[in-house]
Amino acid sequence: MMRTSLTAVCLALLLSCACWAKPNGSKNKKPKQVVPAIECDVRAGKINLPEFIAKCPAHCKETKQQVYGTGVFASISSICNAAIHSGIITNTGGKVIVRKMAGQNIYKGSNSNGVRSLSLPKWRESFVVSVGKPKKGVIYPSTLDYVPSRPTYVKTSQKEAKSPVVTTALPLTTAPEPTTTTTPEPTTTLAPTTTTTTTTPPTTTKPRAAVHKVRDAGSSHPYLASTFPRRDWAPPSFPRPDWFPAARRPADVSYAAPDSGYTWSETDTPEITARDHRPDISEYERWFYNFGPYLPRSTDSDGNRKVPLDTTHTRVEPVDAWKPDTNPYESGFIVREQEPAPRAPEPVSQGDPNCKVDMAFLMDGSWSIGKRRFKIQKDFLSEVAQVISVGVAGPMMGIIQYGDDPVTEISLRSYSNSREVKSAIEKIGQKGGLSNVGKALSYINKHFFSDANGNRGGAPNVAVVLVDGWPTDKVEEASRLARESGINIFFVTIEGPDDNEKLNLVETNFVDKAVCRTNGFFSLPVTSWFALRKAVQPLVKRVCDTDRLVCSKTCLNANDIAFVIDGSSSVGTGNFRTVLQFVANITREFEISDTDTRVGAVQYTYEQRLEIGFGQYNNKAELLNAIKRVNYWSGGTSTGAAITYAAEQLFSKSKPNKRKIMIVITDGRSYDDVRVPALAVHSQGVVAYSIGIAWAAQDELEYIATDPDKEHSFFVDEFDNLYKFVPKIIHNICQEFNSQPRN
């Protein structure tokens, strides 16, 4: 009995504990995150939440839903394809967290993870995606709040009530037109008036081409059937902000929206292109809505009356299949957009790779030019930007405005396509002041062509100076320094001085003193400001002719090279001529002029003799002849004294911004010390090469060379084998030049 009672008591206690523990257990249990699923075509802008989580299905990549941007995407982008592009998920699908952001001024396209994103100039809203793993304690909405679409409307007659109606699509019929009766139904304050529409069947079965207008969330686009050909539309009389004025657009230039499959020129009218690629043409809709009913009617080939632009509004279901080779306008089907389609982004050009130059245009901002001519100058620069096709793979363009003092308006790295450069040019205001061209050339030499400002190093540097009349300061010295830095200077002189005005010039023949060559290639005189536009094509052709940009700073035209030649008795006359041929072979590889590479030569025995000075011969033919005429001296060998002599007679006169190169040639051990003189020239920035022949001392060759480990020192067993080392020395000089940072 006691055992039974005890058992009953235990059971009662257990039951009461279980009942007490159950609600507590459910109370402590964490709610499970419900992740709503979305389709591949869902765009971030359609979901009315600042941050949410969603699950993407598999195989979204194959749908090719469009994505705009990289990292930060425009809200018109497909969420799932943006996540694949960013590497957040793979093509097998998965969870992704979406966070909305403010709109960006530009979205850069790229190709990543098999998804190609497009560039977009601007959009009102952005978003970023991250791995779909919620932070601890964060619960995202289990349902997604979509932006509601505005109702579509139908007006079956111009005489019927003005209240909006919702209905289904009207059948496509032909004349005689059906009669229509309208019966209003009860309405509420939360929805537009609803009307049941009854249509009397027509007496003929021949289909009538109808024109409908579709309204959807934030978008208003007219869609026309084949009766009203799209290419016969007359453009509205009001201006479109994205059209180029006919007077400013080159007649031979056509414009195309990316992926549209259709290019239109100045004489064409814009068309509606394929889904998700067409521009916003809501203004066309308003134009057709207002003026469509008044267009003249006509008859077709069968004598049936054609219907002009119908003002009927109808709700149309989307076409299930979209094939690129079908035309919905001609087939009678009408496409409904699910959301506002963005203006098709213009293709961003990478530039003309055949014109890879870094250009600075020095525009005249002096008061003497006047506002009207300053505007002509800006139009000229805008057209140049368009013609040269600015881009990272081609020409880059910057602008400096000069007056009393120069100022950078556009740096090389500011804009990477012609459209952006043209837009920036339009905003430039006139500075005023004098026409201090010399000061502007000094400015670009010291500040403009630098890595920080976008100088690419491997591209030639070009400066185009536009000047009204003549400069008000001297240009010769500033131009010389700029040329020696590798800058190709072009002058475009507008309305230059006449014979009487030449007396007022600060510096006569300033163009010839400034340009790289006085052969007419680097100068373009223009008779009047109104003829400036004719100079666009000739100027572009010249600045893009990289083979003729002789002032470009390269390893072949940026040096002062001194040959220190052993003329001792052990060399002999025959071998000495072989050495001179070796010197000529190296010289022949460089561009020789006063502003390019200069070559000097010293011959030594116990004494030293200056055979050729820097700049003594300013063309290659004269220099090569001078090398051949050097006479063999004969005597002892004092290499150390010869190095000191070369430093005093040649490198002390070396030009700024030139690389100093010394090539010492000897066939035996020196009678004096070479170590101290060699260290002295090394400290002056001289790059020294040593070439030993036959009985030359290896240790001395290493002392002379700046860096033996970089093959600055060579040993040749016989004089006749010297020629084999010419390509190696040229290669080393150029390799070191290309590895040096540009100023």
Helices and strands as residue ranges (DSSP letters): H 2-28, G 44-46, E 51-56, G 61-63, E 73-74, H 79-86, E 94-102, E 111-112, E 115-116, E 125-131, E 180-184, E 195-199, E 212-216, E 219-223, G 230-232, E 255-256, E 263-264, H 282-291, G 292-294, H 328-331, G 353-355, E 358-364, G 367-369, H 370-388, E 396-402, E 407-410, H 418-426, H 437-443, I 444-448, G 451-453, E 461-468, H 476-484, E 487-494, G 501-504, H 510-514, E 523-526, G 529-535, H 536-543, G 546-548, E 559-566, H 573-588, E 598-604, E 608-612, H 620-628, H 639-649, G 651-653, E 659-666, H 675-683, E 686-693, H 698-704, G 708-710, E 713-716, G 719-725, H 726-739
